[in-house]
Amino acid sequence: MLLQDLRLTRRSFGKDEGKMIGSAEFSNKQGKVTIKLTAEQCDKILRVCADSVIENSKEAAEMMTAGFIEAKAVLIEGDSNGN
């Protein structure tokens, strides 16, 4: 069976507020199966993904700020040249 859908959600209200819940859907030619994931299972999945999420976030932040850093350098250089 192949994983078709994985959903992790943090409860925002009720007695389980703040806890993670989730589901995973698997399918093949014979059909599909969806299983519920406990908070502990969700935490394990997040731990596996954490390093990649952090690395991708850093890369995105660098790409988003690179233009501003370059523009600031040009402006500072222009000010020091009396422009």
FIMIRO-256793 format. One record per residue: x, y, z of N, C-alpha, C in turn; residue number from 1. Coordinates in steps of 0.02 Angstrom, whole numbers, plus 32768, in hexadecimal, padded with zeros to 4 digits. Example, Ala and Ser with C-alpha at 12.3 -4.5 7.8 and 13.67 -1.06 7.14 Angstrom:
REM residues 2
NODE   nxx   nyy   nzz  caxx  cayy  cazz   cxx   cyy   czz  resi
NODE  8294  7EE4  8186  8267  7F1F  8186  8294  7F5B  8186     1
NODE  8282  7F90  8162  82AC  7FCB  8165  8285  8002  818A     2
//
This chain:
REM residues 83
NODE   nxx   nyy   nzz  caxx  cayy  cazz   cxx   cyy   czz  resi
NODE  802A  7FC5  8000  8000  8000  8000  802C  803E  8000     1
NODE  8014  8071  7FDF  8038  80B0  7FDA  8016  80E6  8004     2
NODE  803E  810F  8024  8023  8147  804A  8006  817A  8019     3
NODE  7FC7  818B  8021  7FA5  81BB  7FF6  7F9C  81FF  8018     4
NODE  7F91  81FE  805A  7F83  823C  807E  7F99  8235  80C6     5
NODE  7FB9  8269  80DF  7FCF  826A  8125  7FBB  82AE  8141     6
NODE  7F95  82AD  8177  7F7D  82EC  8195  7F8D  82EC  81DF     7
NODE  7FAB  8323  81F5  7FBA  832E  823C  7F9C  8371  824E     8
NODE  7F77  8372  8285  7F55  83AF  829A  7F5B  83B7  82E6     9
NODE  7F67  83F4  82FC  7F68  8401  8344  7F22  8417  8359    10
NODE  7F07  83F5  838C  7EC5  8407  83A6  7EC6  844E  83C1    11
NODE  7E94  8475  83B0  7E93  84BB  83C6  7E5E  84C9  83FB    12
NODE  7E3A  8495  8410  7E08  849E  8444  7DF7  845B  8464    13
NODE  7DD2  845E  849A  7DBB  8421  84BC  7DEE  8404  84EC    14
NODE  7DDF  83C9  8505  7E0A  83AB  8538  7E4E  8397  851C    15
NODE  7E53  838D  84DB  7E93  837A  84BC  7EB5  83B6  849B    16
NODE  7EA2  83F3  84AE  7EC0  842F  8491  7F0C  842C  8496    17
NODE  7F2E  843B  845F  7F76  843B  845D  7F94  83F8  8448    18
NODE  7F6E  83C3  844A  7F87  8381  8436  7F7F  8377  83EB    19
NODE  7FAC  834F  83CF  7FA9  8340  8388  7F7B  8304  837C    20
NODE  7F59  8307  8343  7F33  82CD  832B  7F43  82C7  82E1    21
NODE  7F34  828E  82C4  7F43  8287  827E  7F23  824A  825F    22
NODE  7F30  8244  821E  7F18  820A  81F8  7F48  81FD  81BF    23
NODE  7F4A  81BF  81AB  7F73  81AA  8171  7F47  817E  8145    24
NODE  7F47  818E  8105  7F1F  8168  80D5  7F4D  8142  80A6    25
NODE  7F42  8102  80A1  7F69  80D6  8075  7F3A  80B7  8042    26
NODE  7F53  80AC  8005  7F28  808C  7FD4  7F50  8060  7FA4    27
NODE  7F2C  8032  7F85  7F47  8009  7F4F  7F0D  7FF6  7F21    28
NODE  7F17  7FC8  7EF4  7EE3  7FB5  7EC5  7EA4  7F99  7EE7    29
NODE  7EAD  7F7B  7F20  7E74  7F5C  7F43  7E4B  7F8E  7F6B    30
NODE  7E66  7FC9  7F78  7E40  7FFA  7F9E  7E6D  8026  7FC8    31
NODE  7E4F  8046  7FFA  7E76  8073  8024  7E66  8067  806D    32
NODE  7E95  807B  8097  7E8E  8074  80DF  7EA5  80B6  80FE    33
NODE  7E7E  80D0  812D  7E91  810B  8151  7E98  80F9  819B    34
NODE  7ED0  810B  81B8  7EDB  80FD  81FF  7EE0  813E  8225    35
NODE  7EC8  813E  8262  7ECF  8178  828E  7F12  8174  82B1    36
NODE  7F32  81AE  82B9  7F72  81B2  82DB  7F6A  81D2  831F    37
NODE  7F8A  81B4  8350  7F88  81D0  8394  7FB8  820B  839A    38
NODE  7FB2  822F  83D0  7FDF  8268  83DC  8028  8250  83DD    39
NODE  8034  8217  83FA  8078  81FC  83FD  8093  81EB  83B7    40
NODE  8069  81CE  838E  807D  81BE  8349  808A  81FE  8321    41
NODE  8061  8230  832B  806A  8271  8309  80AD  8290  831E    42
NODE  80BC  828E  835F  80FB  82A9  8378  8137  8286  8358    43
NODE  8133  8245  8350  816A  8220  8331  8174  8236  82E8    44
NODE  813D  823F  82C4  8142  8256  827F  8160  829B  827C    45
NODE  814B  82C8  82A8  8166  830C  82A9  81B1  830C  82BA    46
NODE  81C6  82E0  82E7  820E  82DC  82F7  8237  82C8  82BA    47
NODE  821C  829B  8292  823E  8285  8255  8244  82BF  8224    48
NODE  8211  82E8  8220  820E  831F  81EF  8230  835F  8207    49
NODE  823C  8366  8247  8251  83A5  8265  8290  83C2  8244    50
NODE  82C4  839A  823B  8302  83B3  821F  82F8  83CF  81D8    51
NODE  82D0  83AC  81B0  82C3  83C3  816C  829A  8404  816C    52
NODE  826A  8408  8198  8241  8445  819C  826D  8480  81B0    53
NODE  8299  8476  81E0  82C6  84AC  81F6  82F4  84C1  81BD    54
NODE  8312  8490  819B  8340  84A0  8164  831C  84C5  812B    55
NODE  82E0  84AE  8119  82BA  84CF  80E4  82A6  8516  80F9    56
NODE  8296  851F  8138  8283  8561  8151  82BF  8591  814D    57
NODE  82FA  8578  815E  8336  85A2  815A  8344  85B6  8112    58
NODE  833E  8586  80E4  834A  8595  809D  8318  85C9  8084    59
NODE  82D9  85C1  8096  82A5  85F1  8080  82B3  8636  809D    60
NODE  82C7  8639  80DC  82D5  8679  80FC  8311  869B  80DA    61
NODE  8344  8675  80C9  837E  8691  80A7  836B  86AC  8062    62
NODE  8342  8687  803E  832D  869E  7FFB  8303  86DE  8001    63
NODE  82D9  86E1  8034  82AD  871A  803B  82D3  8759  8051    64
NODE  8308  8751  8077  832C  878B  8091  8368  879F  8067    65
NODE  837F  8774  803A  83BB  8783  8013  83B4  87C5  7FED    66
NODE  837C  87D0  7FCE  8371  880D  7FA8  8375  884B  7FD4    67
NODE  835A  8847  8010  835C  8880  803E  83A3  888F  8055    68
NODE  83C8  885B  8062  840D  8863  8078  8437  8884  8041    69
NODE  842E  886D  8003  8452  888B  7FCB  843D  88D3  7FC1    70
NODE  83FD  88E2  7FC5  83E5  8927  7FBC  8400  8954  7FF3    71
NODE  8403  893C  8030  841D  8964  8067  8466  8974  805B    72
NODE  848D  8943  8043  84D4  894F  8035  84DC  8984  7FFF    73
NODE  84B3  8983  7FCC  84B6  89B5  7F96  84A5  89FA  7FB2    74
NODE  8471  89FE  7FDC  845D  8A3E  7FF9  8494  8A5A  8026    75
NODE  84B2  8A30  804E  84E7  8A46  807C  8523  8A5F  8053    76
NODE  8534  8A39  801F  856C  8A4D  7FF4  855D  8A90  7FD2    77
NODE  851F  8A99  7FBC  850B  8AD7  7F9C  8510  8B12  7FCC    78
NODE  84FC  8B07  800B  8500  8B3C  803D  8549  8B4F  804C    79
NODE  8574  8B1E  804E  85BA  8B2C  805E  85DE  8B4F  8024    80
NODE  85C3  8B49  7FE8  85E0  8B6B  7FAE  85C1  8BAF  7FA2    81
NODE  8593  8BC2  7FCE  8573  8C03  7FC8  853B  8C05  7F95    82
NODE  8521  8BCC  7F82  84EA  8BC9  7F51  84A7  8BCA  7F73    83
//
